[in-house]
């Protein structure tokens, strides 16, 4: 009996030792894989500076490496967005317990075929990188995959039909690539797919009505070869690529002819002399036609420039009153000593995709969206349907072209999911245009204050805290990127927090403070001003924090800053000119008198079990608006505190509510659901 017991004990110890050894080995392998990954994407160790080990027993999990999360001492999440990392991702293929991979908004390149070996992956966010080649069919082996975002890369080829095997997929984003071919019918059979975006590619063929109804027309826009039910053009698709058989629309003349004619085999061959004569005659005719075309367009452009000088252009019908063609002077009026005619009339882009000419912008239909202290903003729809927002600067900058371009370079290099993308600019002495992505879902200001009356849809707490977190992340990125230069945003307010087509909050108007001298910037920019600016007459990152604190109070109270200091709530439509106390002072007075509940928007009080979150956010807001700048937290700290406070189900759970898909992918970094 004793011998039997001893044998069992030895067996148990052996199994435990083997298990511990295996766990130690796999953990060491995870660390080694990440070490190799860092050596390829950050060889100088400046971006991932804490990816080090102090002893032989230290691992990626025990050392709390930035962007690395673990479960049971195995790496389960790797989140490194917006760090300007570059290189291949092959070395992470051995992280077989990885659930989340978030590398969006970097400069990773090569192929992502290796990650198909990470069979436990649930969330892949690789948008806004430099990946190229075809989408590997091997990704279909990731049977646990819930969300896949490969948008804004350089991907070519067809969408793999093998994606039909991803039966748990909720989101598939492939927009802004160079994908071609037809849309696989198998995408319509994915039972859980809630969000599909294939826009801005080179896809062709018929789109089934079921897909349009299920995902909306915007999911397929920017693919000229697609057709189907309204609003797409009607088509009769032959099944071959557009190079040989063009999709035929209800208006065939809108597409080039693509019929392939078989030569008549009974025709005789032409003699060599005939062929030479035909070539010579055709060359002469082509030369004459080219000369006429060049002369015609030179005269036409010269006439247009003269006729448009000093003019706003023709007025178009619009839902916005006073809408006009935006761009005066036809791009002329530049500094003659600074540039030649070619440079004067070109747009300078910061992105290789979706570029267009100044003439395309001049021809675009325009709609005024609003006026500000630095100029007007227009929605411009180009002939190909591409939509941009154009800010026409007014008396904003007396500086030379060289200085202006330096400022634009500072703004243009910044890319972040929570900052409105600055695409291009145009400079002339009398005309300056800034071109941005057009964000279609309005502003946080409108969501909070618009239609405060019958029929209004309340802005719920989960949405509010998600939007404020997105705005905080965008502002923190600006402060982090330009900490050494001490460049602030300078104009933080709810009307500058815009929502993209997915409902993600993006902060706009960054960099405009650079175009003014400090005194004029404080006076003209309409953000929520910090008290010290009355004396210092200078914008700063600390004053940005104060403005963000006021923004947070605005979200919590539902009240417009500087309009609601009275002890009782007022309607937005009421005249509040008699009240002069600003929102932070009013909130402090209410809290001091222990009437804290009156701070919060009545629309929020209907929700249960959020009192603790509301109070925590209120304390954070009050910390941001303290009078002394040195006592305010940094925006990076504000982001961390909001992340700790926010009340929402983790987007990593299998039961993730698709109604919350407006949240930024970078929110998917918690431990919940990684198992």
Secondary structure by P-SEA (a helix, b strand, c coil): caaaaaaaaaaaaaaaaaaaaaaaaaaaaaaaaaaaaaaaccccccccccccccccccccccccccccccccccccbbbbcccccccccccccccccccbbbbcccccccccccccccccccbbbbccccccccccccccccccccbbbbccccccccccccccccccccbbbbccccccccccccccccccccccccccccccccccaaaaaaccccccccccccccccccccccccccccccccccccccccccccccccccccbbbbcaaaaaaaaaaaaaaaaaaaaaaaaaaaaaaaaaaaaacccccbbbbccccccccccccccccccccccccccccbbbbccccccccaaaaaacbbbbccccccbbbbbbbccccbbbbbbbccccccccaaaaaaaaaaaaacccccccccccccccccbbbbbcccccccccccccccccccccccccaaaaaaaaaaaaaaaaaaaaacccccccccccccccccccccbbbbbccccccccccaaaaaacccccccccccccccccaaaaaaaaaaaaaaaaccccccccccccccccccccccccccaaaaaaaaaaaccccccccccccccccaaaaaaaaaaaaaaaacccccccccaaaaaaaaaaccccccccccccccccccccccccccccccc
